[in-house]
Amino acid sequence: MTVTTDAVIVGGGVMGTSILYNLAKQGVRSPLLLERETLGSGSTGRSSGLIRMHYSTEVNTRLAWESYKVFKNFDDVVGGDPAFVKCGFIVIAPDEQAGGIAHNTAIQQRVGVPVSLISKDEAQEVAPGFKLNDGETYAWEPESGHADPSGTALAFAQRARELGADVQLESPVTNVEIEGDRVVAVTTATERYETPIVVLATGPWSARFFPKLGIEIPLEATRHEVFFIKRPLDRLPHHPGGADIANLTYFRPEGTDLTLVGNGNVEQEVDPDTYNPKPSMDYLENIWMRLAQRIPDIADGEYFTGYAGLYTSTPDLHPVVDKVEGINGLYVCTGFSGHGFKLSPAIGTCMAQLILEGEAKLVDISPLRMSRFTDGDLNGITYDFRVIA
């Protein structure tokens, strides 16, 4: 059976649903999203949910800042509840990384993010349970926090449906049909959808799917673990979110008595269909010990639960958000390297603008173009930023 639609988004994570919502909001009639399983079943459902603006490039900082504005006022802007919680975000680094921290903070301040470099005494005030050392640098984002990635994807999808969009679950795409220099259809096992616009927001499956269409982008699907510790509330009732560059951990509070902790530098390329989603005990022990070097009382906490999720990584740890040259109507949105959730509201807007107006106007996304890999024009990072995914 053949169905005609104005646009098809492939992938039902927070990127695909944000793009779907923004296309519907801009008047695209009945855009369609095809998801291989359920909404958020890929990277989104196993994201750590951090929302912060500390980045080493202006493009990611602006995307994060514009997205934060949506998260903070989500019900008014989109509709629904992403469960945003403001807890603040502190970056702690040894003084040899002070230049990188200052560089990043200057970008944030130029963009308009409320952030500052703070003293050791000031850092102790915002993070009273932390062990802070001489020879360290601290950056503080008081407005940052965390939210629910799966809930956000569901909210985008629900609002898109209300605006006339369609969402088809358990509908893995088998092919994107291209005739001459343009996309003409998307097929699943049971349907053929004729369309002039296709957006591939395929996350960790991108590296497998793209070469079938002649799209060559250096992408890896990698496995990353996080776990939750039930902390001793009598000694550690609360703490901010943050990243500890010295001990290579990132963390945030969860609920009233849990702490989420992870480390983006421990990674392994995997098959997204067969990877192990359970945490490993050697990783848990290693990261827990690192976290306790910064938050000593967490050593007496109790393990609650954990899981492993997937990143889709590029060589410069920046996404690819672009139209495919030579194939009219085909777009890619992938490679977020663990940073996607916090950028998703702005990415959805930028992608809709790129499709409908020929360029993204909210944020200049030219640094995220596909050709940067062949041009040798990669985005620079001041340190391995995966530690604060």
Protein Blocks (a to p, Z undefined) as FASTA:
>chain_A
ZZddfbdcedjbfklmmmmmmmmmnopahiacddfkbghklmmmmcghiacfbdfbfklm
mmmmmmmmmmmmmmmmnopcehiacebjaddddfklmmmmmmmmmmmmmnopacddddfk
lmmmmmmmbccdehiacdddfkbccddfklmmmmmmmmmmmnopacdehiacfbdcdehj
acfbdcdfkbccddfbdcddekjmlmmmmmmnopacdddddddddddddddfklmmbccd
dddfknopadddehjlbccdddfkbccdddfklpcfbdcfklmmmmmmmmmmmmmmlmmm
ccfbdcdddddddfkopacddddehiahiacdehknopmmmmmmmmmmmmmmmmmnopaf
kbccklmpfklmmnopacddfbdfklmZZ
